[in-house]
């Protein structure tokens, strides 16, 4: 049994509605059978109006076979909501929403952005650890609500981020062939290195003197030694 494409579900509903209005009940049955044979998830049922349409079909359709198949589908899908996994997930979601709202109640934009971030991370196939920890109870809803994007990342992404931070500035970002007079009497504000070069753009007395760190590329000028 294959999972039906979410886009196909509202298409089936529109087609059945058209056939129902025209009284072509024979064309409705193949569409209902396709829904019955496919694997429809709880997320798809919640994200589409297919359940509402089937209830409306029961009230408006006069064909016994169509109504019987529609009742069978509704009964079948109702069992999805009574599955223990789904219930625990829904309860957890409600608690998470409460805690997230408590954190961002003063800023609706941040609240919505946080919800989108949490949902995206939970749906990410590489973040299985998040779903397992939430369902297993080792990660509480309140703690999860306050987690940053970095904290929700999987181990591989966290390792790559740590390696990047440990390396510091990439060699490709460093200035190539820094000109100027070398000096070790000035300390860089960024990396605290002493390998700097002083540059005099012109011979004019009012010309600013630039200093560039040969180690990290930080640059500032002699006007109270303000960083650029």
Phi and psi in degrees as a GROMACS rama.xvg file:
@    title "Ramachandran Plot"
@    xaxis  label "Phi"
@    yaxis  label "Psi"
@TYPE xy
-97.4762  151.504  UNK-2
-75.8392  131.509  UNK-3
-76.1609  140.988  UNK-4
-62.2712  133.155  UNK-5
-58.3937  -33.504  UNK-6
-67.8016  -24.2462  UNK-7
-76.1028  -24.2923  UNK-8
-65.8544  -52.7147  UNK-9
-64.3598  -28.414  UNK-10
-64.4981  -43.6583  UNK-11
-60.9402  -40.5265  UNK-12
-63.91  -42.8145  UNK-13
-64.1936  -41.1885  UNK-14
-64.7636  -43.7153  UNK-15
-65.4884  -36.7008  UNK-16
-64.5814  -40.2511  UNK-17
-65.048  -44.5712  UNK-18
-68.1356  -33.9406  UNK-19
-66.8794  -40.5774  UNK-20
-65.4764  -34.1087  UNK-21
-85.8768  -7.99432  UNK-22
79.0283  15.2908  UNK-23
-89.5751  71.4353  UNK-24
-68.546  -25.6412  UNK-25
-64.6042  -28.0951  UNK-26
-81.4748  -14.3362  UNK-27
-78.1814  -35.6577  UNK-28
-58.422  -44.4735  UNK-29
-60.7072  -34.3042  UNK-30
-70.2032  -40.6172  UNK-31
-66.1279  -38.2928  UNK-32
-64.7443  -38.5413  UNK-33
-63.5815  -39.9258  UNK-34
-66.5381  -36.9743  UNK-35
-69.2296  -36.1195  UNK-36
-81.354  -18.3534  UNK-37
-88.6565  160.167  UNK-38
-92.8021  106.713  UNK-39
-103.133  126.587  UNK-40
-89.7222  165.787  UNK-41
-62.3885  -38.6416  UNK-42
-62.0309  -37.8583  UNK-43
-69.5031  -37.7085  UNK-44
-66.1071  -37.9782  UNK-45
-75.0847  -29.5794  UNK-46
-87.9471  -5.80263  UNK-47
-127.269  172.394  UNK-48
-102.617  23.4784  UNK-49
-64.6322  -36.7452  UNK-50
-66.1647  -44.909  UNK-51
-60.3663  -40.0074  UNK-52
-65.0337  -41.7347  UNK-53
-64.6119  -36.891  UNK-54
-64.6365  -38.3521  UNK-55
-68.2939  -35.0659  UNK-56
-64.6053  -37.1127  UNK-57
-61.987  -33.4078  UNK-58
-82.0104  -29.8067  UNK-59
-103.547  -22.2421  UNK-60
-85.3262  139.72  UNK-61
-103.254  -2.73335  UNK-62
-83.8487  126.741  UNK-63
-65.7427  -41.9393  UNK-64
-64.8306  -40.9349  UNK-65
-64.1939  -44.9915  UNK-66
-64.7593  -37.9883  UNK-67
-65.5658  -42.8798  UNK-68
-68.2119  -38.2073  UNK-69
-64.1825  -41.6436  UNK-70
-62.8051  -40.1837  UNK-71
-61.9944  -42.5294  UNK-72
-64.7385  -44.4128  UNK-73
-62.8192  -40.269  UNK-74
-66.0558  -38.9427  UNK-75
-66.2434  -44.1522  UNK-76
-71.4603  -28.1888  UNK-77
-62.918  -31.7191  UNK-78
-66.2334  -25.799  UNK-79
-62.9086  -36.8289  UNK-80
-75.2176  -18.2959  UNK-81
-93.6784  2.49366  UNK-82
-70.4306  134.922  UNK-83
-55.1827  -38.381  UNK-84
-62.2987  -42.3567  UNK-85
-67.7154  -40.272  UNK-86
-63.7444  -46.46  UNK-87
-63.2971  -35.5239  UNK-88
-68.7324  -41.0889  UNK-89
-67.2716  -41.7083  UNK-90
-62.6235  -42.7984  UNK-91
-62.1905  -39.0471  UNK-92
-63.1125  -41.3316  UNK-93
-61.3184  -43.3559  UNK-94
-65.4383  -39.7344  UNK-95
-63.8387  -42.0401  UNK-96
-60.0287  -40.1148  UNK-97
-62.6927  -46.1689  UNK-98
-68.7815  -38.7507  UNK-99
-65.2437  -40.2587  UNK-100
-64.4589  -36.3501  UNK-101
-64.9716  -33.2127  UNK-102
-74.9778  -35.3108  UNK-103
-124.457  31.0826  UNK-104
-63.9945  -25.3042  UNK-105
-84.8418  -10.9789  UNK-106
-135.924  102.039  UNK-107
-64.8943  -35.1424  UNK-108
-65.0625  -43.0414  UNK-109
-66.5443  -36.266  UNK-110
-61.968  -47.2199  UNK-111
-65.9202  -39.707  UNK-112
-64.8932  -38.4114  UNK-113
-66.6751  -40.5553  UNK-114
-61.9129  -46.1731  UNK-115
-61.5691  -40.1233  UNK-116
-65.4033  -43.2853  UNK-117
-64.954  -44.0037  UNK-118
-64.0842  -43.2747  UNK-119
-63.1837  -40.1572  UNK-120
-69.9689  -35.6432  UNK-121
-70.1924  -31.4932  UNK-122
-83.3223  -13.509  UNK-123
-65.7401  121.488  UNK-124
-58.4699  -24.3384  UNK-125
-82.1511  -8.20931  UNK-126
-105.814  43.4028  UNK-127
-61.0305  -30.5053  UNK-128
-61.6895  -33.1039  UNK-129
-65.8178  -48.0282  UNK-130
-63.7024  -42.143  UNK-131
-64.393  -41.6311  UNK-132
-67.8517  -38.1469  UNK-133
-67.6764  -46.5967  UNK-134
-71.0524  -31.7091  UNK-135
-79.6366  -14.8523  UNK-136
91.3913  -4.09739  UNK-137
-74.9328  -17.6566  UNK-138
-120.311  112.152  UNK-139
-75.9515  152.338  UNK-140
-58.008  -36.8965  UNK-141
-67.3239  -41.4261  UNK-142
-66.6733  -42.8401  UNK-143
-62.7609  -37.9819  UNK-144
-61.9761  -31.9615  UNK-145
-93.5106  1.92714  UNK-146
-73.282  140.778  UNK-147
-83.7322  172.868  UNK-148
-61.9391  -38.9711  UNK-149
-64.3868  -38.6667  UNK-150
-72.2005  -28.4852  UNK-151
-82.1506  -13.2667  UNK-152
-64.0834  151.693  UNK-153
-71.6484  168.533  UNK-154
-60.3085  -38.6017  UNK-155
-63.9306  -44.4289  UNK-156
-67.5838  -38.5579  UNK-157
-63.6565  -39.2281  UNK-158
-65.6575  -43.0709  UNK-159
-63.6827  -38.7725  UNK-160
-66.0578  -40.1917  UNK-161
-65.806  -39.2833  UNK-162
-64.2706  -40.489  UNK-163
-64.2184  -43.9817  UNK-164
-66.7342  -35.2987  UNK-165
-70.1493  -31.4478  UNK-166
-73.8669  -24.257  UNK-167
75.9652  -141.31  UNK-168
-74.7847  132.878  UNK-169
-66.0069  149.159  UNK-170
-61.0133  -28.6937  UNK-171
-70.9867  -16.6635  UNK-172
-89.8527  -13.2914  UNK-173
-73.6017  146.548  UNK-174
-65.711  136.318  UNK-175
-97.053  124.755  UNK-176
62.0437  55.1027  UNK-177
-65.0664  127.718  UNK-178
-90.6657  166.883  UNK-179
119.285  176.192  UNK-180
-86.8891  122.47  UNK-181
-67.1385  143.921  UNK-182
-150.039  150.032  UNK-183
-120.106  19.8888  UNK-184
-98.2921  -3.15285  UNK-185
-118.204  138.183  UNK-186
-106.067  131.425  UNK-187
-69.0209  137.549  UNK-188
-74.0459  -26.1592  UNK-189
-83.8249  -57.2849  UNK-190
-105.217  -3.59587  UNK-191
62.6521  22.0016  UNK-192
-80.3697  159.701  UNK-193
-107.892  4.67828  UNK-194
-91.4577  85.7396  UNK-195
-121.325  164.543  UNK-196
-131.978  134.046  UNK-197
-98.1227  130.323  UNK-198
-119.38  134.108  UNK-199
-111.797  100.605  UNK-200
-59.5175  -30.785  UNK-201
-154.294  170.064  UNK-202
-85.1906  -5.62237  UNK-203
-65.7776  143.645  UNK-204
-63.8176  -32.599  UNK-205
-88.9419  0.839968  UNK-206
-66.523  139.316  UNK-207
-77.3265  144.677  UNK-208
-97.0491  119.691  UNK-209
-94.2467  144.521  UNK-210
-124.786  131.52  UNK-211
-124.825  131.956  UNK-212
-80.1865  123.301  UNK-213
-73.6895  -13.9073  UNK-214
-87.5486  -47.882  UNK-215
-119.155  -10.4484  UNK-216
91.8581  0.568272  UNK-217
-59.0711  140.885  UNK-218
-135.874  137.131  UNK-219
-147.977  170.082  UNK-220
-129.396  162.186  UNK-221
-84.4397  82.1594  UNK-222
-147.368  70.3838  UNK-223
78.1938  14.5232  UNK-224
51.6819  59.2515  UNK-225
-90.6658  132.91  UNK-226
-70.5016  143.207  UNK-227
